[in-house]
Amino acid sequence: MTRTAPDPSTVRTGSHRGLGLIAVAIVLTALNLRTAVTSVGPVLEEIERGLGISSSLAGVITTMPVLCFALIGFAGPALSARYRDSHVLAGALIAMTVGLGLRSLAGAFPVFLAGTALAMAGGALGNVMLPSLVKRHFPGRTGPLVGAYSTAMGLGATLAAVASQPIADAAGGEGWRWGLVVWALPALVAAAVWLAVPAAPDVSRQTHTAVRMRALVHSPTAMAITVFFGVQALQAYVVIGWSAQYLRDSGLSAATAGLLLGLNSLVGLPLSAVIPSLTVRPRLQRPLLLVFLASYVSGWMGLWTAPTAAPWLWMTLIAVGMGTFSMALTLIGLRARTPETVSALSTVSQSWGYVIAGAGPLLVGVLRGATGSYDGMFVIVLVGVAVLAVAGWIATRQVFVDDEVERSVPGWSPAGRCSDVLESAGVEAPAAARVADSPAPRD
């Protein structure tokens, strides 16, 4: 027989200390979610030379992270249903450390891709698991906690973007390898903190409802959030993967291009801290969306037509537009009633969203190789802004995904009766995973 996990507000002092450690672990995990990605862009040209690959294969490198985020992210709920979340995330961060080491040693393209896939494990599982952890353990502090971890994510991305090229230059020779592997250290630190998270002292098992993700197809809001997340991620990964190289090809030095990419991430830091707390206010959601859309259009058009005239302004405007990421993370928590539905919505929207996002950097590489120009990149991102406008407008309606699914799938409920029990895992302690009764097929 299972017992319900204690409410975080009623657990004793030891558990409060545990919650504090969980909050630290969440923020440290977020710090590592993008370092393996943003460290590549500034040294992409050196990687091309070092591995002897073409622009099209470089496009595969910039697309690989988002595809890994999509594929590995789907494993999040299954792993969380069998093991403690702290152990899942610690294992993912250790795999990230190994992957960063492997790709820094790679002498051939396939080995580099294998290392990249391993390196993305921490990011992929962190992506889908952090929103539900915030909902479960800090339900009354969604805005501040999402703000804290999205700011940490931006900080990690900024450090990797700004420091990778100088580290590579300082190392000399094939210094790009050092520019990639140095980010293994913070991943190890985050893994150690997760391993230090204690089990709840009073609970040996807890209920854990696994919401069947396929049922979310019946929710227009869930689909809109998925498209919104995917297209904003497409924008971000085009920036991360190709903007530094575009600026270099436009006449700027490698160091300047790297600094501008870092500026883009740096501008996003204060925005990441503020946007979630603004997004939780319903009346501000659509005005915020319009600000982001206008910033995207202005920044991309400026970068396209006058890349060297005011590149700092264009990259700053694009950074404001990229505030859609923090908005998307917050909407995932706001549009679901329970932590279990948040977990399902997070997995569906982020995993399928990254499938959408993966097309962007790859197409840019292919079009650049075929035409010798970056015009295709700007067409892709500007069409994406139009899609963001439609999907964002739907996603900011004040409705719950749970309610939409229940109207379309009679009997569906995230709090349905237990139909099968697995040895499972919350962050605090092993848990019982129960699958909600529903006529929808099991994923």
C-alpha positions as CSV (number, residue, x, y, z in Angstrom):
1,M,0.0,0.0,0.0
2,T,1.4,3.4,-0.9
3,R,1.5,6.6,1.1
4,T,1.1,10.1,-0.2
5,A,4.2,12.2,-0.1
6,P,4.1,15.0,2.6
7,D,3.3,18.5,1.6
8,P,6.6,20.5,1.4
9,S,5.0,23.1,3.6
10,T,4.3,20.6,6.5
11,V,7.5,18.5,6.6
12,R,9.8,18.9,9.5
13,T,13.0,21.0,9.6
14,G,15.3,18.2,8.2
15,S,13.1,18.1,5.1
16,H,13.2,21.9,4.8
17,R,17.0,21.6,4.6
18,G,16.4,19.0,2.0
19,L,14.3,21.3,0.0
20,G,17.0,24.0,0.2
21,L,19.5,21.4,-1.2
22,I,17.0,20.5,-4.0
23,A,16.7,24.2,-4.9
24,V,20.5,24.5,-5.1
25,A,20.7,21.3,-7.2
26,I,18.1,22.6,-9.6
27,V,20.0,25.9,-10.1
28,L,23.3,24.1,-10.5
29,T,21.8,21.7,-13.0
30,A,20.4,24.6,-15.0
31,L,23.8,26.2,-15.1
32,N,25.0,23.1,-17.1
33,L,22.0,22.7,-19.4
34,R,23.5,24.7,-22.3
35,T,27.3,24.8,-21.8
36,A,27.8,21.8,-24.0
37,V,25.9,23.6,-26.8
38,T,27.1,27.2,-26.6
39,S,30.7,26.3,-26.3
40,V,30.7,24.9,-29.9
41,G,29.6,28.0,-31.9
42,P,32.6,30.2,-31.1
43,V,35.1,27.5,-32.2
44,L,33.0,25.9,-34.9
45,E,35.4,26.9,-37.7
46,E,38.3,25.3,-35.7
47,I,36.2,22.2,-35.2
48,E,35.6,22.0,-39.0
49,R,39.3,22.2,-39.7
50,G,40.2,19.9,-36.9
51,L,37.8,17.2,-38.0
52,G,38.1,17.9,-41.7
53,I,34.4,18.3,-42.3
54,S,32.2,20.4,-44.6
55,S,29.6,23.2,-43.8
56,S,26.8,20.7,-44.1
57,L,28.4,18.4,-41.5
58,A,29.0,21.4,-39.3
59,G,25.2,21.9,-39.6
60,V,24.8,18.4,-38.3
61,I,26.9,19.3,-35.3
62,T,24.8,22.4,-34.5
63,T,21.6,20.3,-34.9
64,M,22.7,17.3,-32.9
65,P,22.1,18.9,-29.5
66,V,18.5,19.6,-30.2
67,L,17.8,16.2,-31.7
68,C,19.4,14.7,-28.5
69,F,17.2,16.9,-26.4
70,A,14.2,15.5,-28.2
71,L,15.1,11.8,-28.1
72,I,16.6,11.6,-24.7
73,G,14.0,13.9,-23.2
74,F,11.3,11.3,-23.8
75,A,13.0,9.0,-21.4
76,G,12.6,11.4,-18.5
77,P,9.2,10.2,-17.2
78,A,10.1,6.5,-17.5
79,L,13.4,7.0,-15.6
80,S,11.7,9.2,-13.0
81,A,9.0,6.5,-12.5
82,R,11.7,3.9,-11.7
83,Y,14.5,5.8,-10.0
84,R,14.9,8.7,-7.6
85,D,14.9,11.9,-9.6
86,S,18.1,13.0,-7.9
87,H,19.8,9.8,-9.1
88,V,18.5,10.2,-12.6
89,L,19.8,13.7,-12.8
90,A,23.2,12.8,-11.2
91,G,23.6,10.0,-13.7
92,A,22.7,12.3,-16.6
93,L,25.3,14.9,-15.4
94,I,28.0,12.3,-15.1
95,A,27.2,11.1,-18.6
96,M,27.5,14.7,-19.7
97,T,30.9,14.9,-18.2
98,V,32.0,11.7,-20.0
99,G,30.6,13.0,-23.3
100,L,32.4,16.3,-23.0
101,G,35.6,14.5,-22.5
102,L,35.0,12.1,-25.4
103,R,34.3,14.8,-28.0
104,S,37.3,16.8,-26.9
105,L,39.5,13.8,-27.7
106,A,37.7,12.9,-31.0
107,G,39.8,12.6,-34.0
108,A,36.9,11.6,-36.3
109,F,33.4,13.0,-36.9
110,P,31.5,9.9,-35.7
111,V,33.3,10.0,-32.4
112,F,32.6,13.7,-32.0
113,L,28.9,13.0,-32.6
114,A,28.9,10.1,-30.0
115,G,30.5,12.4,-27.4
116,T,27.9,15.1,-28.2
117,A,25.1,12.6,-27.7
118,L,26.4,11.7,-24.2
119,A,27.1,15.3,-23.4
120,M,23.5,16.2,-24.1
121,A,22.1,13.7,-21.6
122,G,22.3,16.1,-18.7
123,G,20.6,18.9,-20.7
124,A,17.9,16.7,-22.1
125,L,16.8,15.2,-18.8
126,G,17.2,18.5,-17.0
127,N,15.0,20.2,-19.6
128,V,12.0,18.0,-19.0
129,M,12.4,17.3,-15.3
130,L,13.1,20.7,-13.8
131,P,9.6,22.2,-14.4
132,S,7.9,19.3,-12.7
133,L,10.3,19.4,-9.8
134,V,9.6,23.1,-9.3
135,K,5.8,22.4,-9.4
136,R,6.1,19.5,-7.0
137,H,8.4,21.0,-4.4
138,F,7.9,24.8,-4.7
139,P,4.3,25.1,-5.9
140,G,3.9,28.6,-4.4
141,R,7.1,29.9,-5.8
142,T,7.0,28.9,-9.4
143,G,7.9,32.4,-10.8
144,P,11.0,32.9,-8.6
145,L,12.3,29.3,-8.9
146,V,11.8,29.3,-12.7
147,G,13.4,32.7,-12.8
148,A,16.4,31.4,-10.8
149,Y,17.1,28.4,-12.8
150,S,16.5,30.0,-16.2
151,T,18.9,32.8,-15.1
152,A,21.4,30.1,-14.2
153,M,20.9,28.5,-17.5
154,G,21.6,31.8,-19.3
155,L,24.7,32.3,-17.1
156,G,26.1,29.0,-18.1
157,A,25.4,29.6,-21.7
158,T,27.0,33.0,-21.5
159,L,30.2,31.7,-19.8
160,A,30.6,29.0,-22.4
161,A,30.0,31.3,-25.3
162,V,32.4,34.0,-24.0
163,A,35.1,31.9,-22.6
164,S,35.4,29.0,-25.1
165,Q,37.3,31.0,-27.7
166,P,39.8,32.6,-25.3
167,I,40.5,29.3,-23.7
168,A,41.1,27.8,-27.2
169,D,43.4,30.6,-28.1
170,A,45.3,30.3,-24.9
171,A,45.8,26.6,-25.3
172,G,47.2,27.0,-28.8
173,G,47.4,24.2,-31.4
174,E,44.1,22.3,-31.2
175,G,43.0,24.5,-28.4
176,W,39.3,24.1,-29.3
177,R,39.5,20.8,-27.5
178,W,40.2,22.5,-24.2
179,G,37.5,25.1,-25.0
180,L,35.0,22.2,-25.0
181,V,36.2,19.9,-22.2
182,V,36.5,22.6,-19.5
183,W,32.8,22.6,-19.0
184,A,32.9,19.0,-17.6
185,L,33.9,20.4,-14.2
186,P,30.7,22.3,-13.3
187,A,28.7,19.2,-14.5
188,L,30.5,17.0,-12.0
189,V,29.8,19.5,-9.2
190,A,26.1,19.5,-10.0
191,A,26.0,15.7,-10.0
192,A,27.7,15.6,-6.6
193,V,25.0,17.9,-5.2
194,W,22.2,15.7,-6.5
195,L,23.8,12.7,-4.9
196,A,23.9,14.6,-1.6
197,V,20.1,15.2,-1.6
198,P,18.7,13.0,1.2
199,A,15.7,10.8,1.2
200,A,12.7,12.2,3.1
201,P,13.0,11.0,6.7
202,D,9.4,10.0,7.1
203,V,8.5,8.5,3.8
204,S,9.6,5.2,2.2
205,R,7.2,5.3,-0.7
206,Q,4.9,7.9,-2.3
207,T,2.3,7.9,-5.0
208,H,3.4,9.1,-8.4
209,T,0.8,9.3,-11.1
210,A,2.1,8.8,-14.6
211,V,0.0,10.9,-17.0
212,R,-0.2,9.3,-20.4
213,M,1.4,11.8,-22.7
214,R,-0.4,10.8,-25.9
215,A,-3.7,12.1,-24.4
216,L,-2.3,15.7,-24.6
217,V,-2.8,15.7,-28.3
218,H,-6.4,16.5,-27.4
219,S,-5.4,19.8,-25.9
220,P,-5.1,22.7,-28.2
221,T,-3.1,24.5,-25.5
222,A,-0.6,21.7,-25.1
223,M,-0.1,21.6,-28.9
224,A,0.3,25.4,-29.0
225,I,2.9,25.3,-26.2
226,T,4.7,22.6,-28.0
227,V,4.9,24.6,-31.2
228,F,5.8,27.8,-29.3
229,F,8.6,26.1,-27.4
230,G,9.9,24.4,-30.6
231,V,10.0,27.6,-32.7
232,Q,11.6,29.7,-29.9
233,A,14.2,26.9,-29.5
234,L,14.7,27.0,-33.3
235,Q,15.5,30.7,-33.1
236,A,17.8,30.2,-30.1
237,Y,19.8,27.3,-31.7
238,V,20.2,29.2,-35.0
239,V,21.7,32.1,-32.8
240,I,23.9,29.7,-30.8
241,G,25.0,27.6,-33.8
242,W,25.4,30.1,-36.6
243,S,25.4,33.8,-35.5
244,A,29.1,33.8,-34.5
245,Q,30.2,32.2,-37.8
246,Y,27.9,34.6,-39.7
247,L,29.5,37.6,-38.0
248,R,33.0,36.2,-38.7
249,D,32.0,35.8,-42.4
250,S,30.7,39.4,-42.4
251,G,34.1,40.7,-41.4
252,L,34.3,40.6,-37.7
253,S,37.1,38.8,-35.8
254,A,36.5,35.5,-34.1
255,A,37.0,37.0,-30.7
256,T,34.5,39.8,-31.4
257,A,32.0,37.4,-32.8
258,G,32.3,35.3,-29.6
259,L,31.9,38.4,-27.4
260,L,28.7,39.3,-29.4
261,L,27.3,35.9,-28.8
262,G,28.2,36.2,-25.2
263,L,26.5,39.6,-25.1
264,N,23.4,38.0,-26.5
265,S,23.4,35.5,-23.6
266,L,24.4,38.2,-21.0
267,V,21.5,40.5,-21.9
268,G,19.2,37.5,-21.4
269,L,20.3,37.0,-17.8
270,P,18.3,39.8,-16.1
271,L,15.4,39.1,-18.4
272,S,15.4,35.4,-17.3
273,A,15.1,36.5,-13.7
274,V,12.2,38.8,-14.3
275,I,10.1,37.3,-17.1
276,P,8.8,34.3,-15.2
277,S,7.5,36.6,-12.4
278,L,5.8,38.7,-15.0
279,T,4.4,35.8,-17.0
280,V,2.5,34.4,-13.9
281,R,0.4,37.6,-14.2
282,P,-2.2,36.8,-16.9
283,R,-2.7,40.4,-18.1
284,L,0.9,40.8,-18.9
285,Q,1.4,37.6,-21.0
286,R,0.2,38.9,-24.3
287,P,1.9,42.4,-24.0
288,L,5.1,40.5,-23.2
289,L,4.6,38.3,-26.3
290,L,4.3,41.4,-28.5
291,V,7.5,42.9,-27.1
292,F,9.3,39.7,-27.8
293,L,8.0,39.4,-31.4
294,A,8.9,43.1,-32.2
295,S,12.4,42.6,-30.8
296,Y,13.0,39.5,-32.9
297,V,11.9,41.2,-36.1
298,S,14.0,44.3,-35.5
299,G,17.1,42.3,-34.5
300,W,17.0,39.8,-37.3
301,M,16.3,42.4,-40.0
302,G,19.2,44.6,-38.7
303,L,21.6,41.6,-38.6
304,W,20.6,40.7,-42.2
305,T,20.8,44.1,-43.8
306,A,23.6,45.8,-41.8
307,P,25.5,43.1,-39.8
308,T,28.6,45.3,-39.0
309,A,26.8,48.6,-38.5
310,A,25.5,47.9,-35.0
311,P,25.9,44.2,-34.3
312,W,25.7,44.8,-30.5
313,L,22.2,46.4,-31.0
314,W,21.0,43.5,-33.2
315,M,22.2,40.8,-30.9
316,T,20.7,42.7,-27.9
317,L,17.3,42.9,-29.6
318,I,17.4,39.2,-30.5
319,A,18.3,38.5,-26.9
320,V,15.1,40.3,-25.8
321,G,13.1,38.2,-28.3
322,M,14.7,35.1,-26.8
323,G,12.8,35.9,-23.6
324,T,10.2,33.6,-25.1
325,F,12.2,30.8,-23.6
326,S,11.5,31.9,-20.0
327,M,7.9,32.6,-20.9
328,A,7.6,29.1,-22.4
329,L,9.0,27.4,-19.3
330,T,6.7,29.4,-17.0
331,L,3.6,28.6,-19.2
332,I,4.3,24.9,-18.9
333,G,3.9,25.1,-15.1
334,L,0.9,27.5,-15.4
335,R,-1.2,25.5,-17.9
336,A,-1.4,22.3,-15.9
337,R,-3.1,21.6,-12.6
338,T,-0.8,18.9,-11.1
339,P,2.9,18.1,-11.0
340,E,2.2,14.9,-13.0
341,T,0.5,16.8,-15.8
342,V,3.3,19.4,-15.7
343,S,5.8,16.5,-16.2
344,A,3.8,15.2,-19.1
345,L,3.4,18.6,-20.7
346,S,7.0,19.4,-20.1
347,T,8.1,16.2,-21.8
348,V,5.8,16.5,-24.8
349,S,6.4,20.2,-25.4
350,Q,10.1,20.1,-25.0
351,S,10.9,16.8,-26.6
352,W,8.7,17.4,-29.7
353,G,9.7,21.1,-29.5
354,Y,13.3,20.2,-30.0
355,V,12.4,18.0,-32.9
356,I,11.0,21.2,-34.5
357,A,14.0,23.2,-33.4
358,G,16.5,20.7,-34.9
359,A,15.4,21.6,-38.4
360,G,16.6,25.2,-38.0
361,P,20.4,24.8,-37.6
362,L,20.5,21.9,-40.0
363,L,18.7,23.8,-42.8
364,V,20.9,26.8,-42.3
365,G,24.0,24.6,-42.8
366,V,22.5,22.9,-45.9
367,L,21.4,26.2,-47.4
368,R,24.6,27.9,-46.7
369,G,26.6,25.0,-48.3
370,A,24.2,25.0,-51.4
371,T,24.0,28.8,-52.0
372,G,27.1,30.2,-50.3
373,S,24.9,32.8,-48.5
374,Y,23.0,33.2,-45.2
375,D,19.8,34.5,-46.8
376,G,18.1,31.2,-46.1
377,M,18.9,31.6,-42.4
378,F,17.0,34.9,-42.2
379,V,14.0,33.6,-44.1
380,I,13.8,30.6,-41.7
381,V,13.9,32.7,-38.5
382,L,11.5,35.4,-39.8
383,V,8.9,32.8,-40.8
384,G,9.5,31.4,-37.3
385,V,8.5,34.7,-35.7
386,A,5.2,34.6,-37.5
387,V,4.6,31.1,-36.2
388,L,5.5,32.2,-32.7
389,A,2.9,34.9,-32.8
390,V,0.1,32.4,-33.6
391,A,1.2,29.7,-31.2
392,G,1.9,32.2,-28.4
393,W,-1.5,33.8,-28.7
394,I,-3.1,30.4,-28.2
395,A,-0.8,29.4,-25.4
396,T,-1.5,32.6,-23.4
397,R,-5.2,31.8,-23.1
398,Q,-6.2,31.2,-19.4
399,V,-7.1,27.5,-19.6
400,F,-5.7,24.3,-18.2
401,V,-4.4,21.4,-20.3
402,D,-6.0,19.0,-17.9
403,D,-9.5,20.4,-18.5
404,E,-9.2,20.3,-22.3
405,V,-8.1,16.7,-22.3
406,E,-10.8,15.6,-19.8
407,R,-13.5,17.2,-22.1
408,S,-12.2,15.2,-25.1
409,V,-11.2,11.9,-23.4
410,P,-13.9,10.9,-21.0
411,G,-12.5,9.3,-17.8
412,W,-9.0,10.8,-18.3
413,S,-7.6,12.1,-15.0
414,P,-4.1,12.7,-13.7
415,A,-5.4,11.6,-10.3
416,G,-7.0,8.3,-11.6
417,R,-6.9,5.1,-9.6
418,C,-3.8,3.1,-9.4
419,S,-3.7,0.4,-12.1
420,D,0.0,-0.7,-11.8
421,V,2.7,0.1,-9.3
422,L,6.4,0.5,-10.1
423,E,9.3,1.0,-7.7
424,S,9.9,4.7,-8.4
425,A,11.4,7.9,-7.5
426,G,10.7,11.3,-6.3
427,V,13.7,13.4,-5.4
428,E,13.1,12.6,-1.8
429,A,12.5,8.9,-1.7
430,P,11.6,5.8,-3.7
431,A,8.0,6.1,-4.8
432,A,5.2,4.1,-6.2
433,A,4.4,5.0,-9.8
434,R,0.8,4.7,-10.7
435,V,-0.6,5.0,-14.2
436,A,-3.8,7.0,-14.4
437,D,-6.8,5.1,-15.7
438,S,-7.5,6.3,-19.1
439,P,-8.8,5.0,-22.4
440,A,-5.8,6.6,-24.1
441,P,-3.1,4.1,-25.1
442,R,0.0,3.8,-23.0
443,D,3.0,5.7,-24.3
